[in-house]
Amino acid sequence: MSNKQIAEKLFLSERTVETHRKNIFRKTNTASVIGLVKYAYEHKLI
């Protein structure tokens, strides 16, 4: 989903969603959604 779509569903600003997404990538040391899925799988989060 795009930042705008997520923001609309959660009643947040698009900028807030962008910041949260950026922080998740930084904390997991990933650069893409695929990297994030791989991280989640390796750490048994999914």
mmCIF file of the N, C-alpha and C atoms, coordinates in Angstrom:
data_MODEL
# 
_entry.id   MODEL 
# 
loop_
_atom_site.group_PDB 
_atom_site.id 
_atom_site.type_symbol 
_atom_site.label_atom_id 
_atom_site.label_alt_id 
_atom_site.label_comp_id 
_atom_site.label_asym_id 
_atom_site.label_entity_id 
_atom_site.label_seq_id 
_atom_site.pdbx_PDB_ins_code 
_atom_site.Cartn_x 
_atom_site.Cartn_y 
_atom_site.Cartn_z 
_atom_site.occupancy 
_atom_site.B_iso_or_equiv 
_atom_site.pdbx_formal_charge 
_atom_site.auth_seq_id 
_atom_site.auth_comp_id 
_atom_site.auth_asym_id 
_atom_site.auth_atom_id 
_atom_site.pdbx_PDB_model_num 
ATOM 1   N N  . MET A 1 1  ? 0.838  -1.178  0.000  1.00 0.00 ? 1  MET A N  1 
ATOM 2   C CA . MET A 1 1  ? 0.000  0.000   0.000  1.00 0.00 ? 1  MET A CA 1 
ATOM 3   C C  . MET A 1 1  ? 0.886  1.246   0.000  1.00 0.00 ? 1  MET A C  1 
ATOM 4   N N  . SER A 1 2  ? 0.376  2.290   -0.566 1.00 0.00 ? 2  SER A N  1 
ATOM 5   C CA . SER A 1 2  ? 1.131  3.543   -0.582 1.00 0.00 ? 2  SER A CA 1 
ATOM 6   C C  . SER A 1 2  ? 0.988  4.245   0.767  1.00 0.00 ? 2  SER A C  1 
ATOM 7   N N  . ASN A 1 3  ? 1.854  5.212   1.004  1.00 0.00 ? 3  ASN A N  1 
ATOM 8   C CA . ASN A 1 3  ? 1.771  5.983   2.244  1.00 0.00 ? 3  ASN A CA 1 
ATOM 9   C C  . ASN A 1 3  ? 0.410  6.663   2.357  1.00 0.00 ? 3  ASN A C  1 
ATOM 10  N N  . LYS A 1 4  ? -0.083 7.169   1.254  1.00 0.00 ? 4  LYS A N  1 
ATOM 11  C CA . LYS A 1 4  ? -1.369 7.864   1.250  1.00 0.00 ? 4  LYS A CA 1 
ATOM 12  C C  . LYS A 1 4  ? -2.506 6.913   1.629  1.00 0.00 ? 4  LYS A C  1 
ATOM 13  N N  . GLN A 1 5  ? -2.507 5.715   1.073  1.00 0.00 ? 5  GLN A N  1 
ATOM 14  C CA . GLN A 1 5  ? -3.549 4.733   1.375  1.00 0.00 ? 5  GLN A CA 1 
ATOM 15  C C  . GLN A 1 5  ? -3.514 4.335   2.852  1.00 0.00 ? 5  GLN A C  1 
ATOM 16  N N  . ILE A 1 6  ? -2.318 4.109   3.375  1.00 0.00 ? 6  ILE A N  1 
ATOM 17  C CA . ILE A 1 6  ? -2.169 3.741   4.786  1.00 0.00 ? 6  ILE A CA 1 
ATOM 18  C C  . ILE A 1 6  ? -2.653 4.884   5.671  1.00 0.00 ? 6  ILE A C  1 
ATOM 19  N N  . ALA A 1 7  ? -2.253 6.103   5.338  1.00 0.00 ? 7  ALA A N  1 
ATOM 20  C CA . ALA A 1 7  ? -2.652 7.268   6.123  1.00 0.00 ? 7  ALA A CA 1 
ATOM 21  C C  . ALA A 1 7  ? -4.173 7.419   6.169  1.00 0.00 ? 7  ALA A C  1 
ATOM 22  N N  . GLU A 1 8  ? -4.825 7.207   5.048  1.00 0.00 ? 8  GLU A N  1 
ATOM 23  C CA . GLU A 1 8  ? -6.281 7.327   5.005  1.00 0.00 ? 8  GLU A CA 1 
ATOM 24  C C  . GLU A 1 8  ? -6.949 6.266   5.873  1.00 0.00 ? 8  GLU A C  1 
ATOM 25  N N  . LYS A 1 9  ? -6.448 5.050   5.827  1.00 0.00 ? 9  LYS A N  1 
ATOM 26  C CA . LYS A 1 9  ? -7.048 3.967   6.622  1.00 0.00 ? 9  LYS A CA 1 
ATOM 27  C C  . LYS A 1 9  ? -6.842 4.162   8.117  1.00 0.00 ? 9  LYS A C  1 
ATOM 28  N N  . LEU A 1 10 ? -5.698 4.725   8.501  1.00 0.00 ? 10 LEU A N  1 
ATOM 29  C CA . LEU A 1 10 ? -5.377 4.883   9.920  1.00 0.00 ? 10 LEU A CA 1 
ATOM 30  C C  . LEU A 1 10 ? -5.663 6.289   10.444 1.00 0.00 ? 10 LEU A C  1 
ATOM 31  N N  . PHE A 1 11 ? -6.200 7.151   9.600  1.00 0.00 ? 11 PHE A N  1 
ATOM 32  C CA . PHE A 1 11 ? -6.519 8.534   9.970  1.00 0.00 ? 11 PHE A CA 1 
ATOM 33  C C  . PHE A 1 11 ? -5.281 9.269   10.482 1.00 0.00 ? 11 PHE A C  1 
ATOM 34  N N  . LEU A 1 12 ? -4.180 9.114   9.758  1.00 0.00 ? 12 LEU A N  1 
ATOM 35  C CA . LEU A 1 12 ? -2.923 9.785   10.059 1.00 0.00 ? 12 LEU A CA 1 
ATOM 36  C C  . LEU A 1 12 ? -2.532 10.645  8.874  1.00 0.00 ? 12 LEU A C  1 
ATOM 37  N N  . SER A 1 13 ? -1.541 11.492  9.066  1.00 0.00 ? 13 SER A N  1 
ATOM 38  C CA . SER A 1 13 ? -1.032 12.248  7.931  1.00 0.00 ? 13 SER A CA 1 
ATOM 39  C C  . SER A 1 13 ? -0.096 11.353  7.116  1.00 0.00 ? 13 SER A C  1 
ATOM 40  N N  . GLU A 1 14 ? 0.013  11.669  5.863  1.00 0.00 ? 14 GLU A N  1 
ATOM 41  C CA . GLU A 1 14 ? 0.894  10.898  4.977  1.00 0.00 ? 14 GLU A CA 1 
ATOM 42  C C  . GLU A 1 14 ? 2.344  10.993  5.445  1.00 0.00 ? 14 GLU A C  1 
ATOM 43  N N  . ARG A 1 15 ? 2.713  12.150  5.961  1.00 0.00 ? 15 ARG A N  1 
ATOM 44  C CA . ARG A 1 15 ? 4.075  12.374  6.457  1.00 0.00 ? 15 ARG A CA 1 
ATOM 45  C C  . ARG A 1 15 ? 4.381  11.476  7.667  1.00 0.00 ? 15 ARG A C  1 
ATOM 46  N N  . THR A 1 16 ? 3.406  11.269  8.538  1.00 0.00 ? 16 THR A N  1 
ATOM 47  C CA . THR A 1 16 ? 3.583  10.405  9.703  1.00 0.00 ? 16 THR A CA 1 
ATOM 48  C C  . THR A 1 16 ? 3.851  8.977   9.261  1.00 0.00 ? 16 THR A C  1 
ATOM 49  N N  . VAL A 1 17 ? 3.096  8.507   8.296  1.00 0.00 ? 17 VAL A N  1 
ATOM 50  C CA . VAL A 1 17 ? 3.289  7.151   7.784  1.00 0.00 ? 17 VAL A CA 1 
ATOM 51  C C  . VAL A 1 17 ? 4.673  7.031   7.151  1.00 0.00 ? 17 VAL A C  1 
ATOM 52  N N  . GLU A 1 18 ? 5.060  8.037   6.395  1.00 0.00 ? 18 GLU A N  1 
ATOM 53  C CA . GLU A 1 18 ? 6.375  8.040   5.743  1.00 0.00 ? 18 GLU A CA 1 
ATOM 54  C C  . GLU A 1 18 ? 7.484  7.943   6.796  1.00 0.00 ? 18 GLU A C  1 
ATOM 55  N N  . THR A 1 19 ? 7.355  8.690   7.878  1.00 0.00 ? 19 THR A N  1 
ATOM 56  C CA . THR A 1 19 ? 8.364  8.677   8.942  1.00 0.00 ? 19 THR A CA 1 
ATOM 57  C C  . THR A 1 19 ? 8.424  7.315   9.624  1.00 0.00 ? 19 THR A C  1 
ATOM 58  N N  . HIS A 1 20 ? 7.269  6.739   9.934  1.00 0.00 ? 20 HIS A N  1 
ATOM 59  C CA . HIS A 1 20 ? 7.249  5.411   10.568 1.00 0.00 ? 20 HIS A CA 1 
ATOM 60  C C  . HIS A 1 20 ? 7.890  4.368   9.656  1.00 0.00 ? 20 HIS A C  1 
ATOM 61  N N  . ARG A 1 21 ? 7.553  4.430   8.381  1.00 0.00 ? 21 ARG A N  1 
ATOM 62  C CA . ARG A 1 21 ? 8.110  3.469   7.425  1.00 0.00 ? 21 ARG A CA 1 
ATOM 63  C C  . ARG A 1 21 ? 9.629  3.621   7.345  1.00 0.00 ? 21 ARG A C  1 
ATOM 64  N N  . LYS A 1 22 ? 10.098 4.861   7.293  1.00 0.00 ? 22 LYS A N  1 
ATOM 65  C CA . LYS A 1 22 ? 11.533 5.122   7.227  1.00 0.00 ? 22 LYS A CA 1 
ATOM 66  C C  . LYS A 1 22 ? 12.236 4.590   8.479  1.00 0.00 ? 22 LYS A C  1 
ATOM 67  N N  . ASN A 1 23 ? 11.620 4.777   9.642  1.00 0.00 ? 23 ASN A N  1 
ATOM 68  C CA . ASN A 1 23 ? 12.207 4.288   10.893 1.00 0.00 ? 23 ASN A CA 1 
ATOM 69  C C  . ASN A 1 23 ? 12.249 2.767   10.943 1.00 0.00 ? 23 ASN A C  1 
ATOM 70  N N  . ILE A 1 24 ? 11.236 2.108   10.438 1.00 0.00 ? 24 ILE A N  1 
ATOM 71  C CA . ILE A 1 24 ? 11.230 0.635   10.398 1.00 0.00 ? 24 ILE A CA 1 
ATOM 72  C C  . ILE A 1 24 ? 12.368 0.132   9.522  1.00 0.00 ? 24 ILE A C  1 
ATOM 73  N N  . PHE A 1 25 ? 12.548 0.750   8.345  1.00 0.00 ? 25 PHE A N  1 
ATOM 74  C CA . PHE A 1 25 ? 13.647 0.340   7.462  1.00 0.00 ? 25 PHE A CA 1 
ATOM 75  C C  . PHE A 1 25 ? 14.996 0.571   8.136  1.00 0.00 ? 25 PHE A C  1 
ATOM 76  N N  . ARG A 1 26 ? 15.143 1.705   8.821  1.00 0.00 ? 26 ARG A N  1 
ATOM 77  C CA . ARG A 1 26 ? 16.410 2.023   9.483  1.00 0.00 ? 26 ARG A CA 1 
ATOM 78  C C  . ARG A 1 26 ? 16.693 1.031   10.612 1.00 0.00 ? 26 ARG A C  1 
ATOM 79  N N  . LYS A 1 27 ? 15.701 0.737   11.437 1.00 0.00 ? 27 LYS A N  1 
ATOM 80  C CA . LYS A 1 27 ? 15.900 -0.154  12.580 1.00 0.00 ? 27 LYS A CA 1 
ATOM 81  C C  . LYS A 1 27 ? 16.148 -1.601  12.174 1.00 0.00 ? 27 LYS A C  1 
ATOM 82  N N  . THR A 1 28 ? 15.613 -2.018  11.036 1.00 0.00 ? 28 THR A N  1 
ATOM 83  C CA . THR A 1 28 ? 15.824 -3.385  10.570 1.00 0.00 ? 28 THR A CA 1 
ATOM 84  C C  . THR A 1 28 ? 16.991 -3.472  9.589  1.00 0.00 ? 28 THR A C  1 
ATOM 85  N N  . ASN A 1 29 ? 17.594 -2.320  9.298  1.00 0.00 ? 29 ASN A N  1 
ATOM 86  C CA . ASN A 1 29 ? 18.723 -2.239  8.369  1.00 0.00 ? 29 ASN A CA 1 
ATOM 87  C C  . ASN A 1 29 ? 18.357 -2.805  6.990  1.00 0.00 ? 29 ASN A C  1 
ATOM 88  N N  . THR A 1 30 ? 17.172 -2.431  6.511  1.00 0.00 ? 30 THR A N  1 
ATOM 89  C CA . THR A 1 30 ? 16.706 -2.851  5.199  1.00 0.00 ? 30 THR A CA 1 
ATOM 90  C C  . THR A 1 30 ? 16.426 -1.621  4.352  1.00 0.00 ? 30 THR A C  1 
ATOM 91  N N  . ALA A 1 31 ? 16.286 -1.824  3.046  1.00 0.00 ? 31 ALA A N  1 
ATOM 92  C CA . ALA A 1 31 ? 16.061 -0.692  2.151  1.00 0.00 ? 31 ALA A CA 1 
ATOM 93  C C  . ALA A 1 31 ? 14.818 -0.861  1.285  1.00 0.00 ? 31 ALA A C  1 
ATOM 94  N N  . SER A 1 32 ? 14.149 -1.997  1.412  1.00 0.00 ? 32 SER A N  1 
ATOM 95  C CA . SER A 1 32 ? 12.973 -2.230  0.573  1.00 0.00 ? 32 SER A CA 1 
ATOM 96  C C  . SER A 1 32 ? 12.004 -3.151  1.302  1.00 0.00 ? 32 SER A C  1 
ATOM 97  N N  . VAL A 1 33 ? 10.809 -3.268  0.758  1.00 0.00 ? 33 VAL A N  1 
ATOM 98  C CA . VAL A 1 33 ? 9.804  -4.147  1.345  1.00 0.00 ? 33 VAL A CA 1 
ATOM 99  C C  . VAL A 1 33 ? 10.278 -5.595  1.284  1.00 0.00 ? 33 VAL A C  1 
ATOM 100 N N  . ILE A 1 34 ? 10.940 -5.970  0.207  1.00 0.00 ? 34 ILE A N  1 
ATOM 101 C CA . ILE A 1 34 ? 11.451 -7.339  0.092  1.00 0.00 ? 34 ILE A CA 1 
ATOM 102 C C  . ILE A 1 34 ? 12.497 -7.606  1.164  1.00 0.00 ? 34 ILE A C  1 
ATOM 103 N N  . GLY A 1 35 ? 13.364 -6.642  1.404  1.00 0.00 ? 35 GLY A N  1 
ATOM 104 C CA . GLY A 1 35 ? 14.347 -6.781  2.478  1.00 0.00 ? 35 GLY A CA 1 
ATOM 105 C C  . GLY A 1 35 ? 13.680 -6.892  3.830  1.00 0.00 ? 35 GLY A C  1 
ATOM 106 N N  . LEU A 1 36 ? 12.593 -6.165  4.008  1.00 0.00 ? 36 LEU A N  1 
ATOM 107 C CA . LEU A 1 36 ? 11.849 -6.204  5.263  1.00 0.00 ? 36 LEU A CA 1 
ATOM 108 C C  . LEU A 1 36 ? 11.181 -7.564  5.461  1.00 0.00 ? 36 LEU A C  1 
ATOM 109 N N  . VAL A 1 37 ? 10.633 -8.133  4.405  1.00 0.00 ? 37 VAL A N  1 
ATOM 110 C CA . VAL A 1 37 ? 10.021 -9.468  4.484  1.00 0.00 ? 37 VAL A CA 1 
ATOM 111 C C  . VAL A 1 37 ? 11.090 -10.500 4.827  1.00 0.00 ? 37 VAL A C  1 
ATOM 112 N N  . LYS A 1 38 ? 12.241 -10.385 4.188  1.00 0.00 ? 38 LYS A N  1 
ATOM 113 C CA . LYS A 1 38 ? 13.345 -11.304 4.474  1.00 0.00 ? 38 LYS A CA 1 
ATOM 114 C C  . LYS A 1 38 ? 13.781 -11.186 5.933  1.00 0.00 ? 38 LYS A C  1 
ATOM 115 N N  . TYR A 1 39 ? 13.881 -9.969  6.430  1.00 0.00 ? 39 TYR A N  1 
ATOM 116 C CA . TYR A 1 39 ? 14.236 -9.742  7.837  1.00 0.00 ? 39 TYR A CA 1 
ATOM 117 C C  . TYR A 1 39 ? 13.208 -10.403 8.756  1.00 0.00 ? 39 TYR A C  1 
ATOM 118 N N  . ALA A 1 40 ? 11.931 -10.204 8.480  1.00 0.00 ? 40 ALA A N  1 
ATOM 119 C CA . ALA A 1 40 ? 10.853 -10.765 9.303  1.00 0.00 ? 40 ALA A CA 1 
ATOM 120 C C  . ALA A 1 40 ? 10.925 -12.286 9.302  1.00 0.00 ? 40 ALA A C  1 
ATOM 121 N N  . TYR A 1 41 ? 11.181 -12.877 8.142  1.00 0.00 ? 41 TYR A N  1 
ATOM 122 C CA . TYR A 1 41 ? 11.270 -14.341 8.041  1.00 0.00 ? 41 TYR A CA 1 
ATOM 123 C C  . TYR A 1 41 ? 12.464 -14.869 8.828  1.00 0.00 ? 41 TYR A C  1 
ATOM 124 N N  . GLU A 1 42 ? 13.624 -14.218 8.666  1.00 0.00 ? 42 GLU A N  1 
ATOM 125 C CA . GLU A 1 42 ? 14.840 -14.660 9.358  1.00 0.00 ? 42 GLU A CA 1 
ATOM 126 C C  . GLU A 1 42 ? 14.720 -14.545 10.874 1.00 0.00 ? 42 GLU A C  1 
ATOM 127 N N  . HIS A 1 43 ? 13.939 -13.589 11.339 1.00 0.00 ? 43 HIS A N  1 
ATOM 128 C CA . HIS A 1 43 ? 13.780 -13.381 12.777 1.00 0.00 ? 43 HIS A CA 1 
ATOM 129 C C  . HIS A 1 43 ? 12.483 -14.010 13.306 1.00 0.00 ? 43 HIS A C  1 
ATOM 130 N N  . LYS A 1 44 ? 11.904 -14.882 12.488 1.00 0.00 ? 44 LYS A N  1 
ATOM 131 C CA . LYS A 1 44 ? 10.691 -15.636 12.870 1.00 0.00 ? 44 LYS A CA 1 
ATOM 132 C C  . LYS A 1 44 ? 9.535  -14.740 13.318 1.00 0.00 ? 44 LYS A C  1 
ATOM 133 N N  . LEU A 1 45 ? 9.379  -13.617 12.616 1.00 0.00 ? 45 LEU A N  1 
ATOM 134 C CA . LEU A 1 45 ? 8.263  -12.719 12.889 1.00 0.00 ? 45 LEU A CA 1 
ATOM 135 C C  . LEU A 1 45 ? 7.055  -13.083 12.043 1.00 0.00 ? 45 LEU A C  1 
ATOM 136 N N  . ILE A 1 46 ? 7.314  -13.837 10.971 1.00 0.00 ? 46 ILE A N  1 
ATOM 137 C CA . ILE A 1 46 ? 6.220  -14.343 10.122 1.00 0.00 ? 46 ILE A CA 1 
ATOM 138 C C  . ILE A 1 46 ? 6.449  -15.804 9.857  1.00 0.00 ? 46 ILE A C  1 
# 
